[in-house]
Amino acid sequence: MRRRKDNNLFWSFVRFSIVPVIIIFVFMLVWLKSEVTSLEYRISEHEKERMDLLEQKKELIVKRSDLLSVKNIEYVAMKKLGLTFPDRKRVIYVKRGDMPHNFKAGLDLPVK
């Protein structure tokens, strides 16, 4: 049986090109593995940063609730601003009038 020249040319091309293709394939696999590993490291760094930010958020929520507590507001009002509870003698009670008209801002009194 005789080989055809076209067939021989094809197989020689395949024989010489298979080695570079295998080498390129191996390098691509190594590159892909290194990229996946790099992405895993980046993901773990972002997860750590996320956990740190969540912890910081919890601390800030606690600080906010502490600053907005009634005891803290009372302390700031009494100690830093000098406010005190009013005496019974100094309290003025204002009765709500049952007037049918709306009030406007100004110095003149409403007419009855």
C-alpha positions in Angstrom: 0.0 0.0 0.0 1.3 3.4 -0.9 0.8 6.5 1.1 -0.4 9.5 -0.6 1.7 12.6 -0.5 -1.2 14.8 0.8 -1.7 12.4 3.7 2.0 12.4 4.6 2.1 16.2 4.6 -0.8 16.3 6.9 0.7 13.9 9.4 4.0 15.6 9.4 2.3 18.9 10.2 0.4 17.2 13.0 3.5 15.6 14.3 5.4 18.9 14.4 2.6 21.0 15.8 1.4 18.7 18.5 4.3 19.5 20.8 3.8 23.3 20.8 0.1 22.8 21.2 0.6 20.6 24.3 3.1 23.1 25.8 0.8 26.0 25.2 -2.1 24.0 26.7 0.0 23.3 29.8 1.0 26.9 30.2 -2.6 28.0 29.9 -3.6 25.5 32.6 -0.9 26.9 34.9 -1.9 30.5 34.2 -5.5 29.7 34.8 -4.7 28.0 38.1 -2.6 31.0 39.2 -5.4 33.4 38.3 -7.9 31.3 40.3 -5.5 31.3 43.3 -5.0 35.1 43.0 -8.8 35.7 42.8 -9.2 33.5 45.9 -6.7 35.6 47.8 -8.4 38.8 46.7 -11.8 37.4 47.7 -10.5 36.4 51.2 -9.0 39.9 51.6 -12.4 41.5 50.7 -14.2 39.2 53.1 -11.8 40.2 55.9 -12.4 43.9 55.1 -16.1 43.2 55.0 -16.0 41.6 58.5 -14.0 44.5 59.8 -16.5 47.0 58.4 -19.4 45.0 59.9 -17.7 45.1 63.3 -17.1 48.8 63.0 -20.7 49.3 62.1 -21.8 47.4 65.2 -19.5 49.6 67.3 -20.9 52.7 65.8 -24.5 51.6 66.4 -23.6 51.0 70.1 -22.0 54.4 70.3 -25.0 56.1 68.7 -27.5 54.4 71.0 -25.3 55.4 74.0 -25.2 59.0 72.8 -29.0 59.1 72.2 -29.9 57.5 75.6 -32.1 59.5 77.9 -29.5 59.4 80.7 -26.8 60.8 78.4 -29.0 63.6 77.1 -30.0 64.5 80.7 -26.4 64.5 81.7 -25.4 66.8 78.8 -28.3 69.1 79.5 -27.7 69.4 83.2 -23.9 69.4 83.4 -22.7 71.0 80.1 -25.6 73.3 79.3 -26.5 74.2 82.8 -30.2 73.4 82.5 -32.2 72.4 85.6 -35.7 71.0 86.3 -38.2 73.8 86.8 -39.7 74.6 90.2 -43.4 74.3 90.7 -43.6 78.1 91.3 -41.9 78.9 88.0 -44.1 76.7 85.7 -46.7 78.5 83.7 -49.6 76.5 82.4 -51.0 77.7 79.1 -54.6 76.8 78.3 -55.5 76.0 74.7 -58.1 78.4 73.4 -61.0 77.1 71.4 -60.8 79.8 68.8 -62.1 78.9 65.3 -59.7 81.0 63.3 -56.1 80.4 62.5 -53.3 82.4 64.1 -50.8 84.3 62.1 -47.3 85.3 63.1 -47.1 88.9 64.2 -47.3 91.4 67.0 -51.0 92.2 66.8 -53.5 90.2 68.9 -56.3 88.3 67.3 -59.7 90.0 67.4 -62.6 88.2 69.1 
